[in-house]
Amino acid sequence: MKSKKLDYLLLTIVIALTGFEVIYRASLLLQFIILIFVAVCFFYKKHTFKLKFWFWISPFLIPFIFQGLFIDNLSLGVNNILALVVKFVICYMVFEIIKERFHSTFVNLIYFFSVISLLLFPTQFSQSLTKSIKSTADSFIKPIGTEDLPPGFVSSTLILFTYQHIYGQDYVDLRNCGPFWEPGMFALFLILALLINIFVMKANLFSKKNVVFIIATITTFSTTGIICLFLILFFRFFISLNKTKQVFYFPILIVFIFMSYNYIWKFDFISGKIENNIAISSDDKRSRFGAVIYHFTELGKSPFIGASLKIGAEETSFAHEDKLSSPNGLSLVFFNWGIIVGTLYFVLLYIGIRNMLLLSRVLDYKIHFVFFLIFCILAFSQDITLRYFYIMILFFSFSYQRQKTINRPINWLK
């Protein structure tokens, strides 16, 4: 298989395991089978495991080992440790194969998913057409890992596009999920693709790909996605301007902020949704702010090793409908691994993002900070920090060597 095709395939696997409706619930056995396939590609490309890989992942394994000692559920502890090792190994091998071509591969993949989504998204506005497509899809495609889930928790998918079901309701949510399990996860990848295409690939703001990313982001109606979209537009116009131009554009910025507040911020799915999440934060850990309170309340009982396995053991007896998710990826890191390793995670995330940019000769540290900020804001409403894609980004933290920086401009059009 040619290198470029292999890059696309492997990165698609990572992204799919992160959030595609059809496979993100994959069992540990299926993930292990995928690991074998990735390993074959890894060794075929003549890559080798570096000893520092095992030192690098050990801090993330130690809290789980200690958590496992304190819960009366050995199988759950072993299963979680194995799942973590499989995830890290897959991410590491994919990273080693594609790291020098990561940016272009990622942008092109998300562009492909975006185009497909914009072609199929309008079909949701025809109830009869949607019902027909969903019926056909359900006959041939059953998302992996949904065998024991109630029908109301499974969305119909065409693999590259998902018709999301609103849990407990009979009508379809008219938002663009792309191939992902929910629109917020799709918005996350769209924003990252837009960010990379602008600041790394140096594409014009209104290039074909960027326009598609922006339109697709808007159709997700994702609160976090829209906020990050405006932050990117702001940084795009002002981070690279000299002081003279900044003064000239300052009035435009004021007008932009005023218009945004009056005509966009006041939409129910933005300010209304944020206000509602804050209002119910003390009672509902399914809200973004409620998740923070829940995570740190539980973390207070076990601050140094985390509490995720303990809570997992307590919730195994719950009916699926009664299980509560905790959708805040920032506090979830500390809840999962404790304060020390949680802090290490974000240090490595910043270093990984910085090295990822340095590898493509993006040397401006203001842009490094912008990337880190966007990565963190996106994680506020998703558990993405524990999923495949962010784990893969962490591996950039020990990959970069200054002497290997590319010393000539990159022609990304090739």
KETORZA-552465 format. One record per residue: x, y, z of N, C-alpha, C in turn; residue in three letters. Coordinates in steps of 0.2 Angstrom, whole numbers, plus 5000, padded with zeros to 4 digits. Atoms other than C-alpha are relative to their C-alpha. Layout:
KETORZA-552465
XYZXYZXYZALA...
***
This chain:
KETORZA-552465
500449945000500050005000500450065000MET499649945001500750174995499950045007LYS499949974993501250285010499450055001SER500549954999499950425007499349965001LYS500750044999498450295006500049975007LYS499950034993499150215022499950055005LEU500149944995499250385031499250015001ASP500749994999497450415027499649945004TYR500450054997496850245032500250005008LEU499850004993497850245049499750065004LEU500349944996497250425054499349995000LEU500750015000495450375049499849955006THR500150054995495650225061500050045007ILE500049964994496150345075499450045001VAL500649954999494750475072499449965001ILE500650044999493450335070500049975007ALA500050034993493950255086499950065005LEU500149954995493850425094499350025000THR500749984999492050465089499549984994GLY500550025005491250385073499549965004PHE500650034997489550325078500149924999GLU500050075002489850155069500549965004VAL499450044997491450105079500250035007ILE499749984994491850215094499949965006TYR500250044994491050095106500449935000ARG499750065001492249955100500249975006ALA499850044994492549815112500850005000SER499350014999494349785119500349954995LEU499850055005494449635108500150034993LEU500049975007494049735092500650045000LEU499449955000495349865097500649965000GLN499450045000496649725100500149984993PHE500050025007496249665082500350054996ILE499749945003496549835076500750025001ILE499349994998498149845085500449964996LEU499650045004498749695076500150034993ILE500049975007498349775059500550065000PHE499549945000499249935064500749985001VAL499350024999500749845071500349974994ALA499750025006500949755054500250064996VAL499849945004500949925045500650035003CYS499549964996502149995059500749964998PHE499450045002503449855056500249994993PHE499850005007503249845038500350074997TYR499749935002503750035037500750005004LYS499450014997505249975047500150055006LYS500049964994504850075063500149955006HIS499950044994505350015080499850045006THR500249974993504750045098500650035003PHE499549974996505850165107499949995007LYS500150024993506250125125499750055004LEU500349954997505650295130499350005000LYS500750005000503950255125499749975006PHE500250034994503750135140500150045006TRP499949954994504450265152499450064999PHE500549945001503250395144499349985002TRP500750024998501650295147499949975007ILE500050034993502150225164499650055005SER500449964996501450385173499349995000PRO500750005002499750355165499749935003PHE500250074998499750165170500050005008LEU499950014992500250185189499450025003ILE500649994996498650275195499549954999PRO500450055001497650145187500149935004PHE499850064996498650005195499850015008ILE500249984993498350095212499350005001PHE500750004999496550125209499749935000GLN500250075000496349935205500149975006GLY499950034993497049895222499550015005LEU500449984995495749985230499249994999PHE500750025002494149925221499949935000ILE500150074999493349755224499749984993ASP500250025007493249725205500649994996ASN499450015003494849655199500050004992LEU500050015007494249615181499950074997SER500149945002493649795179500750045000LEU499349975000495449855184500449984995GLY499650035005496349735173499850024993VAL500349985007495149775158500250084998ASN499849935001495449965160500750014999ASN499350005001497349945161500249984993ILE499950035006497349835146499850054994LEU500349965005496249955136500450064999ALA499649945000497350105141500749984996LEU499450025003498950005135499949994992VAL500250015007498049955118499950074997VAL500149945002497550135116500650044998LYS499449975000499250205119500549974994PHE499650045005500150075108499750024993VAL500349995007498950105093500250074998ILE499949935001499150295095500750014998CYS499349995001501050285096500249974993TYR499850035006501250175081499750044994MET500349965005500050275070500450075000VAL499649945000500950435076500749994997PHE499350015003502650365071500050004992GLU500150015007502050325054499850064996ILE500349945004501150485049500250075003ILE499949944997501950615060500250064996LYS499749945005502850715046499550024995GLU500549985005501350715035499350015004ARG500650004996500050735049499550064998PHE500449955001499450905045499650004994HIS500350005006499050885027499549945000SER500550055000498250715030499450015004THR500649984995497150775044499550054996PHE500449955004496550925034499649974994VAL500350035005496150825019499549955002ASN500550044998495250695028499450035003LEU500549964997494150815038499650044994ILE500449975006493750905021499649954997TYR500450055003493150745014499449985004PHE500650014995492050705029499550065000PHE500449945000491450885028499550004994SER500350005006490950875010499449955000VAL500650055000489950715012499550025005ILE500549984996489150785027499550064998SER500449945003488550945018499549974994LEU500450035005487850835004499449965003LEU500550044997486850725016499650045005LEU500449964995486350855029499450034998PHE500749975002484950935019499549945000PRO500550055000484050765018499649995007THR500350004993483650785037499450045000GLN500549955000482450925032499349974997PHE500650045002481250795024499949945004SER500150054995480550685037499949934997GLN500150065003479950555025500649974997SER499450025003481650545016500549985005LEU499650024994482550535033499849945002THR500250074997481450395039500249944995LYS499850065004481750295023500749995000SER499350015000483650325023500249965007ILE499850034994483750275042499749935000LYS500350075000482650125039500549954996SER499550045004483850065025500649995004THR499450014997485350105035500049955006ALA500150044994484750015051500049934998ASP500050075002484449855040500749984998SER499350025003486249855034500650015005PHE499449984996487349945047499750015007ILE500150004993487249915066500650025003LYS499449974996488450025076500349955005PRO499750054995489749915085499950025007ILE500149994993489449895103499450025003GLY500649984998487649935103499549955001THR500450065000486949765105499550005006GLU500450004994486349795123499750075002ASP500349934999485849975121499350014998LEU500749985002484050035121500050034993PRO500049965007483550095103500050075001PRO500049935000483350265109500750035001GLY499349984999485250275112500549984994PHE499650025006485750215095499850054994VAL500249965006485850335080500149964994SER499950035007485650275062500650034997SER499449975004487250295052500149974994THR499850035006487850275035500850004999LEU499350004998489650265042500350074999ILE499749945001490150425034499550065002LEU500549954998488550515040499649975005PHE500450034994487550495056499350045000THR500749974999485650535058499950005008TYR500050014992485750575077499350005002GLN500750014997484250525088500150045006HIS500049964994483750645102499749955005ILE500150054995483750525117499350025004TYR500750004997481950495123499550044996GLY500549965004481150595109499949964994GLN500250045006480350535093500350044994ASP499849965006481050675081500750004999TYR499250005001482750695073500250075002VAL499649944998483950825079500350034993ASP499849985006484250935064500750045000LEU499349984999486150955067500449964996ARG499650045004487550895057500549975004ASN499650044996488450755065500649984996CYS499550035004489550705050500049935002GLY500050074999490150525053500049995008PRO499950004993490250565072499349985004PHE500650024996489050505086499650065002TRP500449944998488550685090500350064997GLU499849955003488750855082500650045003PRO499549974997489850925095500749974999GLY499350045001491250795092500250024992MET499849985007491150835073500250075000PHE499749935000491351025077500750005002ALA499350004997492850985087500549994994LEU499550025005493750905072500050054994PHE500049945005493151045060500450065002LEU499649954997493851175071500749995000ILE499350025000495551085072500250014993LEU499850005007495551065053500150074998ALA500049925002495151255051500650035003LEU499549974997496451305063500749984997LEU499450025003497851195055500150034993ILE500049985007497351245038500250074999ASN499849935000497551425042500750025002ILE499449984997499051435053500649964998PHE499550055002500051285047500150004993VAL500050005007499551265029500050074996MET500049935002499451455027499550014994LYS500549995005497851435017499650075001ALA500449945000496851595013499349985004ASN500650014995495351615026499449984996LEU500650025004494151605011500249954995PHE499950065005494951455002499449955000SER500550055000493851314997499949965006LYS500150044994494251205011499850045006LYS500249974994494051335024499350025000ASN500749985000492351395018499649945001VAL500350064998491851215019500049985007VAL500050014993492451195036499650055004PHE500549954996491551355042499349984999ILE500750025001489951305034499849945004ILE500150064997490051135041499950015008ALA500049984993490451205058499350035002THR500649974998488951315058499449955000ILE500650045000487751175053500049955006THR500050044994488351075069499650035005THR500349964994487551215080500349985006PHE499650014994488851175092500250065004SER499849944996489051305106500850015000THR499250005000490951265108500350014993THR499749995006491251255090499950074997GLY500149935002490451425086500450055004ILE499549964996491451505100500750004998ILE499350005002493051435094500150024993CYS500049975007492651485076500150075000LEU499949934999492551665082500750015002PHE499349994998494151645091500550004995LEU499550015005495051585076499950064995ILE500049945005494351725065500350065003LEU499649954997494951845078500750005000PHE499350015001496651775079500350014993PHE499850005006496751755061500150084997ARG500049935002496451945058500550045004PHE499749954996497452015072500749975003PHE499450034997498851895078500650024996ILE499449995004499951925063500150074997SER500049935002499652115060500550035004LEU499549954996500952245065499650055003ASN500449954996500452375077499650054996LYS500349955004500052505064499349974997THR500650035003498752385056499549985006LYS500450014995498152335073499650065002GLN500449944998497652515077499550014995VAL500449995005496852525060499449965000PHE500550045000495852375062499649995007TYR500350004993495352405081499350024999PHE500849985001493652495076499649944997PRO500350065003493252345065499949955005ILE500150054995493552235080499450015004LEU500649984995492352335091499449984997ILE500650015003491052325078499849924999VAL500150085001491352135075499749975007PHE500250034993491152105094499350025001ILE500749974999489552215095499549964996PHE500550045005488752125080499949935003MET500050074998489251955087499649995006SER500350014994488551985104499250014999TYR500749995001486852055097499749954996ASN500350045005486551935083500249935000TYR499850075000487451775087500149975007ILE499950024993487951765106499349985003TRP500750004997486051785110499649944998LYS500450065002485551625101499949955006PHE500150054995484851495112500549955001ASP499650055000486051365107500750025002PHE499349984997487551475113499950035007ILE500149974993487151595128499549965004SER500550044997485551505132500249935003GLY499850074998486351335133500650015005LYS499549994995487851405143499750025007ILE500449984994486651485155499749945004GLU500450064997485651325157500549955003ASN499550044997487251225160500250025007ASN499849974993487751345174499549995005ILE500550004995486051345182499949935003ALA500150074998485951155183500649975002ILE499450034999487751125187500149975007SER500050034994487451085205499649945001SER500550064999486150955202500149954994ASP500050045006486650875185500749994998ASP499350015003488350805181500149994993LYS500050005007487850785163500150074997ARG499849935003488050975161500850015000SER499349995000489751035157500350035006ARG499849984994489951135173499949965006PHE500250054995489051005183500649945000GLY499550055001490350885177500750025004ALA499449974997491750995184499949995008VAL500150014993490950995201500049935002ILE500050074998490650805201500749975000TYR499350035001492450765195500450025006HIS499549974995493350875208499749985007PHE500250034994492150815222500249935001THR499850074999492550635219500850005000GLU499349995000494350685216500350015007LEU499849984994494450755233500049945005GLY499950074996494250575240500649964998LYS499450045003495750515230500450054996SER499749955005496750665224500649984996PRO499450015004498350585219500049944995PHE500150065005497750425210499450004996ILE500750005004496050475203499549965003GLY500650044998494350395205499649974995ALA500450035006493850335188499849935001SER500150074999493950145192499549995005LEU500550014995493050165208499350024998LYS500749985002491550255201499849954994ILE500250055005491550135186499849945003GLY500250064997491449985198499350025003ALA500749984997489950075207499450004995GLU500549995005489050105191499849944995GLU500150065005489149935183499349975001THR500750034999487449885191499450054998SER500549965003486550035184499749984994PHE500350015007485350025170500350054996ALA499749955005485950115154499750075001HIS500349945000484650245155500250045006GLU499949964994485150295173500850025001ASP499349984999487050305170500150084997LYS499949935002487650485169500750014997LEU499449995003488950545158500350075003SER499649944997490250685163500450034995SER499749975006490550785148500550065001PRO499549944999492050895153500749975000ASN499450035001493650835146500650035004GLY499449974996494750955156500049975007LEU500050024994494250905173500049925000SER500050075001493950725167500849975001LEU499350034999495850705166500349995007VAL499850004993496150745184499649945004PHE500450054997494650635189500349934998PHE499850065002495450495179500749985002ASN499350024998497250505184500350035006TRP499849974994497350615199500450074998GLY499749935001498150795201500749994997ILE499350005002499950745198500049984992ILE500050025007499750645182499550044995VAL500549965003498250755177500450074997GLY499649945002499450905177500549994995THR499550035005500750805168499750004993LEU500450005007499450775154500050064996TYR500149945004499150955150500750034999PHE499349985002501050995151500249974993VAL499850045006501350855138499650024994LEU500449985005499850915128500350074997LEU499749945002500651095127500649984996TYR499350015004502351025122499949964994ILE500250045006501550905110499850054994GLY500249955005500651045101500550044998ILE499449965002502151155101500549964995ARG499550045004503251015094499749994993ASN500450015006501850975081500150064995MET500049945004501951155075500750024998LEU499349995002503851165076500249964994LEU499950055005503951015065499950034993LEU500249975007503151115051500250085000SER499749935000504151275055499550065002ARG500449954997502751365064500450025006VAL499549994994503951455076499750065005LEU500349954996502851595083499649975006ASP500350034994502451555101499350025002TYR500749984999500851655101499649954996LYS500550055004500151535088500049935004ILE500050064996500751385099499550015006HIS500549994995499751465113499350004998PHE500650005003498251495102499749934999VAL500250075001498251305097499849975007PHE500250034994498351255115499450025003PHE500649984998496951365120499449974997LEU500550035004495851305106499949935002ILE500050074998496251125111499749995006PHE500350004993495751155129499350025000CYS500749985000494151245125499649954997ILE500350065003493651105113499849955005LEU500050054995493950985127499550015006ALA500449994995492851075139499349975000PHE500750035001491251005132500049934997SER499950075003491950835126500549965004GLN499550044997492850685134500549984996ASP499550015005494050695120500749995003ILE499350014998495550705131500249935002THR499850074999495450525135499949954994LEU500150045006495050465117500750004996ARG499450015004496250415104500350064997TYR499749955004496550575094500450055005PHE499649964995497150685109500649965003TYR499550044998498150535115500650004995ILE499550005006499050535098500450065000MET499649935000499450725099500550005006ILE499550004995500250695116500749974998LEU499450035002501550585107500550054997PHE499649955003502250735098500550035006PHE499649974995502950795115500749975001SER499350034999504450675114500349994993PHE499850025007504650665095500450064997SER499749955004505350835090500750015002TYR499249984999507250865088500150064996GLN499949945004507751035083500449994994ARG499650015006509050975070499649974995GLN500450035005507650885061499550054997LYS500549965003506551035058500150014993THR500049995007506151055040500350074998ILE499749945001507251195033499850044994ASN500249965006506351245018499250005000ARG500750005000504551295014499749944998PRO500350065002503351155012499550024995ILE500549995006502351144996499449955002ASN500550044998500751075004499549984994TRP500550025005499851064987500249944996LEU499750075003500950914981499649945003LYS
***
